[in-house]
Amino acid sequence: MARDERLEVTVAERASELAAGAVREALEHLYENAALAQSSLAQLIPEVASIAALQPRAQALRRLLLDGIELLRPVRPTAFGDRAARSYQVLSLYYLEEMPIKQIASELGIGDRQAYRELRRAEAELGQVLAATALPGDTTAIANTAEAQPDTSAAGLEGKPTPDSPAAEDELGRELAQLVAQTKSVNLGRALEAALVATRPLAERLGVAVPSPAGLSETTIQADEGLLRQLLIQALSLAIQAAASASAALARLEFAVAHQGQATHLHIHCPAPAREGAGLALLPVVQRLAAVQSIGVDLVSQADGSCLLTLAFGAARPHLLLVVEDNQGAIELYQRYLATEPQWQVVGVSDPRLAFEMAARLVPTAVVLDIMMPRQDGWTVLQTLRTRSETAAIPVIICSVFHDPGLGEALGASAYLKKPVSRLALLGALRRVLAEA
């Protein structure tokens, strides 16, 4: 058998094995980092399996899965429900939007059994995409993982959580919505020293050296002194907990300050990567505390395995996108869509009752709004945003499985996107919002 023919057979075999259950298992845990990182699929893909830490491994696999789903989208625009886009649509609706199979069948105008078959076919196609793109050239046999898969019967599908199921209260959002920032000139060096005193017991307990930063004594920024202190404490806690995973000789934070025009960048260098269980869970808290004061936050992994946490004070404020969505997976999807767009910062709020307070407090460039949510529907949120003077001018982009652009326009929406929403569609809507501002 010729080498090319053997390669074709190998890829075909891999696709069959991946589609047998490993892809399905991974998709069912798409936003559960620990389960995703330890899934069968994570072990089958060498570039993922070689990553030791759970958080980066889960992120790498999630990126491959989402990219694979995106590759199933037809190049040419098609109508919703079109047969050519069926695989992309059922995967997006079921796994990204967590829509139950009965509702998917209704949306696509097909029977429940047909929707079930379409989902299985789409999973197999995604397996073929992964076999062809994530495993090229590898000739190692892959063990069949079908026997270890969870229940995939129709009954099992019907038990999947729905977008309108009760979600946990957004306590952080509730607290931030009540804050009143009192901006004034603050000495950054003194604020950082106060934060270091507060976090010193944590650093000592974890064996992390935290030297006093130099070069900040004359640096003054505009901020709320109390909120800034909270932000610096949480940022230091994140860095200290991440540094604790480094060897004893390296467990040390380093500080640097850079001035770029009127902006001041505080860099906190950590000798180890921020990962799940070692401070990374604090990143959303740091980002949201920073967003309240228009402070930029960036956490970047370095080539040597360390990470760099940067707080940007006084820089040009990035465009802030407030996502009102009860499905955390959808919020993370939009964050991923804009991860390579540095001019956009995404803040999510999962409780629609907090939407007005957050919008009034943050004054975002735009709001992305879901319609089908518990506690309060999106139409009510939209009417509130439009009738209150504090938020009346903020553009609202509706992203929903309900396709009623006429009603959305009548109630004051600036754009209407039908779920599942692609990255290009979201970027297009945001560009139009900026052009019309």
QUIZIVEN-V987569 format. One record per helix or strand of 3 or more residues. SS is the DSSP state (2 for helix, 1 for strand). FROM is the first residue (numbers start at 1). TO is the last residue. If there is no record, write none. Layout:
BEGIN
SS:FROM:TO, SS:FROM:TO
END
This chain:
BEGIN
2:3:28, 2:33:37, 2:40:44, 2:46:49, 2:54:71, 2:83:96, 2:101:108, 2:112:133, 2:146:148, 2:154:158, 2:171:178, 1:183:187, 2:188:206, 1:220:224, 2:225:243, 1:252:260, 1:263:270, 2:280:292, 1:296:301, 1:307:313, 1:319:324, 2:328:337, 1:344:349, 2:352:362, 1:366:369, 2:378:387, 1:395:400, 2:405:410, 1:415:418, 2:423:436
END
